[in-house]
Amino acid sequence: MPEPKENLLMEKIVSLCKRRGFIFQSSEIYGGINGFWDYGPLGAELKRNVKESWWLTMTRQREDVAGLEATIIMSPEIWKASGHVATFADLMVECPITNKRFRADQVDEQSGFAHRFIGAFNRTLLSAAMAELASSTTSPIHGFDKAQTNEQVLKLIGFINRSNPTHITLNTVLAGEPREDFVRALYAYCEEVLKRRPAMDIKGPVAIFEEVNVLQPYSSGLETKNLYKTAKAFYEKRGIVDPILLLAGRKEVDKTTAYNPENGAELTKPRPFNLMFKTFVGPVESDDNVAYLRPETAQAIFAQFKNVLETSRQKVPFGIAQIGKAFRNEVTPRNYTFRSREFEQMELEFFIKPDEAIEAISSSVATPATKGHPGEPQANWGWQLWHQYWVEERIKFYEDIGLPRNSLVEYWQKPEELAHYARATVDILYKFPFSKRDEKGELMGEELEGIAARSDFDLSQHARFSGKPMGVFDDELKVAWEKLPKEKQDDLWRRYYENRKKYLVKTGLASEQASKNATNDANGLAKGQYLPHVIEPSAGVDRLILALICNAYNEDQAPDEKGKMETRVVLKFHPRIAPIKVAIFPLLKNKPELVAKAKAVRDLLRPHMNAFYDEAGAIGRRYRRQDEIGTPFGVTIDFDTLGEKGDELKDTVTLRHRDTMKQERLKISELLPFIMSKIH
Ligand code: ATP
C-alpha cells in the first residue's frame, strides 16, 4: 500500500532531527522511554532561541509584564485549589470517537437499542473484491467451497450494488452461514486483491475488526442517521476510509450510563485518570508526603500573585510570565514530540479588572468593533477586548518567528467545549503534516496554544483554599465609584454580586452562605476592591519547535560540486530562531593565511551570535551541511580576502544566503551589522 504523503514527510523530518542532532529519544541506549524526548546540540539551540524570543516579546519588551521562575514541586494544596487533584483522580470514562472524557458518575441515563458493530470494510476495496468473486473464472475464497462462496457473494453483491449501504447486517444479508468466519475470509481475499492490483489507490486498512456498541436512544425517536454516523466515525478514526459497517445485532438496554449522550458511542470502562505524576517529599513514602510534578506552570503564577504584585510595582492590568517544565502522564503519547509526558510551557497570566470595575471607571466597557488586532490597550477594555488583543498578539508572535498566517488556524471553542469557568477560549492550531483533514481535504491543525479568558476563578480558588486574601485595592475605582449615580452603583453592585454568587454556589456553598459572601464581595467592589480576572495565553515549547521544524523543511534542486542537479534538503528557519546564525569557511584548510583569517572572522562574530567554523570538505558540501540544519548565512574567506587581487577586494568575503543560494561580496566590517539586523 502506498505510504500517505504526510507520513513520508514526517518520517523524513524525524530522521533528519535524529541524524543532525535536533531531537533524540530519551534513554535511547536502553530502548527509550515512551513520551520522553531529548534535544541534541542543535535542538537545544533552537529551543533556547524560541524561549528567548517569547520571553523578550512577552516580558522585556513590555511595560506591563513581569517574569517568574517557580519550582516544579509545590505544595499539594495548590493542586487541590486548581482542581487538578479532584478532576484528575476521578473515575473517568472516555468516548472512543471524540476522546471527550466524562466523570463516570456524571453521565446521563439513557434507554434504547444498543447496536453491536463488529468491524468495517473499506468500501472501494470490498466492491472490487466482490466484482472479482462474481466472475466465474475466479477461485473461491480460501476455506469455502465455490458454491457456498458464490451464494454468499451474490447476495452481498446484490445488496451492495442495489443500495450502496451504510452497513451489512450479518444475520439478514448473510443468514444461515458461519458468518464471522466468512467475513474474515473475505478480508483475506480483499488483501489479495489489493496485492494483485497495486494501482488501486486505497488509503488506510482494508478492514478492521474491532467491536463498538452504539446506542440508538428512544429519545431520538429511533432515528438511524446518528447511529450509523457514530459507528462510521469510530472506524474512520481507526483509518478506514468510507467504511461499510458490519452490524451483528442489537439489544434493548434500560437506563444505562454506558453510552455517550452526545453521539451514542459506548464509553470506555471507568478508570482512574490521573495525569499528574506523584512523588514523595522526604524519606517517608506516606500519604502525608505526597507531592506532584506540576502538570502546568500557571498555578505557581496564581500562588505568587500577591508577592509579584507587591514587589514589581505593577498595577492591574498587568501580567506574570513563566517558562518551565510541565509533566503529564499522558495515556497515549503520540505524534513524535507533540504529545509528550515531559514538556515545557510558556505561560502568561494577564490580570485585568472585572468589567464592572471598568464600567465604573470609564462609564462603559468598549466592545470589539471588528475582528483582528484591536490596537494599543485602552483603559475601557473589558475581558473581551483583552482576550482578542492577546489572541492577535500571539498570532503575531508566531508570524514573527516564521510561521506564516496561513499555516495557523484560530479555533474558537464552542460553548459546550469550554471549561465551566472560562468565558471564551481560542486555540491556535498549526497545520502539522499529521493533522486530520476536513471534508475539503484541508489540514485542520493541532493545538499549539490556548488563550483562555478564565474569569476570576483561579484567584478565587486560591483565596478559598489558602485563606489568604487575593484581591487588590484599586484607588481609581474607589474614587470613580463615589461619583457614580445611585442607580448605576446599584446596577454594578448587583451584577458583581450575581457573578460572585454563581461562583460560590458552584464551589458547593449553601445558597444562604453564598449570598452572604457575595454581598461582602460586592460591598468590597464599592470600596475599590476586587479579585482580578485573567486572560491566559498558554503555549507549549515542544509543539512549537515541532511546528517550526515542519514548517522549515523544504526540498529543492541545487547543483552539486560537478554542476549536476541534486535534491537539496534545507530547513528554512527564520534567522531569528535558527540554531546557528552563520557558518564561516576558509576556502581551503591547508592555507594557514586563509584559516587564520577565517578564525578571526569567527571570533569577531562569536560574542554576538552562534557562529560555526567549518574547514572540512569541498565548499559546496559544507554549504549543503549548513542548509540541512537551517543556517541562514555562510561566509567564505578566499584569496581575494587576503588581498591577492589587489586592495579593492582585500578584507571582503563572500556572503551566501541559504534560501536563494545567492552570493554577494561584503566587507568584513559590514558583516556584523548586516547579520545582526537579520537575527533580531
Ligand atoms: P491537549 O488538548 O492537546 O491535551 P491541553 O488543552 O490539555 O492540550 P493545555 O492544558 O491548554 O493543553 O496546555 C497548554 C499548552 O501546553 C498546549 O497548548 C500545548 O502546547 C502544551 N501541552 C499540553 N500538553 C502537552 C503534552 N502532553 N505534550 C506537549 N505539549 C503539551
Boltz pocket constraint, residues with backbone or C-beta under 6 A from the ligand:
constraints:
  - pocket:
      binder: B
      contacts: [[A, 295], [A, 296], [A, 328], [A, 330], [A, 337], [A, 338], [A, 339], [A, 340], [A, 341], [A, 342], [A, 343], [A, 344], [A, 345], [A, 447], [A, 448], [A, 449], [A, 450], [A, 538], [A, 539], [A, 540], [A, 541], [A, 542], [A, 543]]
      max_distance: 6.0
